[in-house]
Amino acid sequence: MVNLIRDVVSYLETIAPPSFQESYDNAQLITGNPHEEVKGILCTLDVTEDVVEEAISLGCNMIVAHHPIIFKGLKSLTGKNYVERTVLKAIKNEIAIYAIHTNLDHIHTGVNKKICDKIGLINTQILAPKKGLLMKLTTFVPIENTDSVLEALYATGAGAIGEYSKCSFTTQGKGSFLPSDQANPSIGEKGKAENVRENRIELIFPGHLQRKVIAALKSSHPYEEVAYYLQETVNEFQEVGAGMLGELEKPMNEKEFLLHLKASMGLNVIKHTHLRDKPINTVAVCGGAGIFLLGAAKAAKADIFITSDIKYHEFFDAENQIVISDIGHYESEIHTKELLLDILSQNFSNIALYLTKVITNPITYI
């Protein structure tokens, strides 16, 4: 079976839709021809010149990275910095670079879940669910066709809320219409007013599924013209958002937990605020720069918040209500490359998949 670059991109975007990324982000295919056959994929946190060289040596023509090599528009490509040199090397050697960044951060099986798994947290949930990603569909279906239409909608992913599926609300009423002479009604006759016992169906779905949901509605509905309307909602999407909250199977004292954190994440050093001499049970995490979630971690009654890139004065904001731990940006997300390989291996067993051996961390410790 031949897999094209666009096939890999399409699959990854079903896992972490681009609509889940932050507005500043650039999660997409950055270089490469989407119609080229994939010969091998290298999974990495960052893309650097050395990573591109590694891809070349392995015979890979695609790199799947967490961090986009390009965040802002490039006005020239002259090789004056590492970003331009990396992009030029990838283009010259016909290597596709795909970035899956904050959209992968935001899914409940993504970057932060990987951190939780490494630490051994249970009962995990999104720390700060995102709003504005869900829509509501309302439509009207003859009673005898209701079940088949609902099943077609459910098959697209509509009506799923957390651990519950096939969620909808149905009320009964009377639909009326008058087919014109040019109509082709499945119920009633041309030029004759018709009344039909109908169900009003309402269900929620993620906005990125809109095209599939409407296509399924129209293909399964018996009417020539389907009456429906869509509404954007402000509901929180519990499976999509920033950070993650979890619990330890058994509480640990603070020093014991920090040593456990250091070992499980492979850390050289941990920066943290003063310890409170209280047990650690509830843990909040955010891979990368996540201090913006400190308020959410406090509100969730977390005992410790693990993230990175914390500024000096931001440590004061712990205010002895929580322990803040900075484990380093690279260190918090390096295991994302394993997550990417796991995701890809579930659908592309016929493609050679590799983990980069290049250490892209620009920071070293003595």
JOVEN-V886398 format. One record per pair of residues at least 12 apart in sequence whose C-alpha atoms are under 7 Angstrom apart, sorted by the first residue. I is the first residue (numbers start at 1). J is the second residue. Records with the same first field share a line. If there is no record, write none. Layout:
BEGIN
I=J  J
END
This chain:
BEGIN
2=37
3=37  38
4=34  35  36  37  38
5=34  35  36  37  38
6=34  35
16=103  104  107
17=103
18=103
19=208
20=103  106
21=102  103
22=102
25=71
26=68  71
27=68  99  100  101
28=98  99  100
29=97  98  99
30=97  98
31=91  96  97
32=91  94  95  96  97
33=96
38=61  62
39=59  60  61  351
40=59  60  61  62  351  352  353
41=60  61  62  63  64  352  353  354
42=55  60  62  63  64  353  354  355  356
43=63  64  65  337  340  341  354  355  356
44=64  65  66  337  355  356
45=65  66  67  334  336  337
46=65  66  67  360
47=65  69
48=86
49=85  86
50=358
51=358
52=90
61=94  95  96
62=95  96  97
63=96  97  98
64=97  98  99
65=98  99  100
66=99  100  101
67=99  101
68=99
69=83
105=242
106=240  241  242
107=239  240  241
108=126  239  240
111=287  336
112=243  244  285  286  287
118=264  265
119=261  264
120=248
121=246  247  248  249
122=246  247  248  249
123=246  247
124=244  245  246
125=244  245  246
126=238  239  240  241  242  243  244  245
127=242  243  244  245  296
128=241  242  243  296
129=236  237  238  240  241  242
130=236  237  240  241
131=234  235  236  237
132=232  233  234  235
133=206  207  237
134=204  205  206  207  232  233  235  237
135=204  205  206  207  230  231  232  233
136=202  203  204  205  230  231  232  233
137=202  203  204  229  230  231
138=200  201  202  203  228  229  230
139=200  201  202  227  228  229
140=198  199  200  201  227  228
141=198  199  200
142=196  197  198  199
143=197  198  199
146=199
149=217  220  221
152=216  220
153=213  216  217
154=166
156=212  213
157=205
158=203  204  205
159=203  204  205
160=205
162=238  239
167=203
168=201  202  203
169=201  202  203
170=199  200  201  202
171=199  200  201
172=198  199  200
173=197  198  199
174=195  196  197  198
175=195  196  197  198
176=194  195  196
177=193  194  195
178=191  192  193  194
179=191  192
184=224
185=223  224
186=222  223  224
243=285  286
244=284  285  286
245=283  284  285
246=282  283  284
247=281  282  283
248=281  282
251=279  280  281
252=279  280  281
253=278  279  280
254=275  277  278  279  280
267=331
269=327
270=325  326  327
271=325  326  327
272=323  324  325  326
273=315  323  324  325
274=323
275=323
276=320
280=303  304
281=303
282=302  303
283=302  303  304  305
284=297  302  304  305  306
285=305  306  307
286=306  307
287=307  332  333
288=307  308  329  332  333
289=307  308  309  329
290=307  308
291=307  310
298=322
302=322
303=322  323
304=322  323  324
305=323  324  325
306=324  325  326
307=325  326  327
308=326  327  328  329
309=326  328  329
310=326
330=361
337=355
341=353
END
